[in-house]
């Protein structure tokens, strides 16, 4: 009996994990950032920080990957990035400022809020902080 209960518990846990695997939409993200509930607001800030961390990771890997470095040494034209990246440069941009930029974009484009939030964050920041080496 104990094995059956354990099996059912594992099965239900697996179902719960799979059923919650979905993209955060712009609508959900907007609601988090504008919420008066501290917990919801913190979720929005954490998500925003995660997208920025992922962007930095991909930028560093593209710039410093052995293939990119070798290509750049042999061909000046190859110094272009493969995809668009966000570059804050020497600007000391705070997370609060980034939030304001993203909220302004979401306010201006409510018709796009069904799109995954990570894409909308990138769209908003590329308008202000696109890298010079973007394609």
Secondary structure, 3 states (H helix, E strand, C coil): CHHHHHHHHHHHHHHHHHHCCCCCEHHHHHHHHHCCCHHHHHHHHHHHHHHHHHHHHHHHHHHHCHHHHHHHHHCHHHHCCCCCCECCCCCCCCHHHHHHHHHHHHHHCHHHCCCEHHHHHHHHHHHHHECCCCC
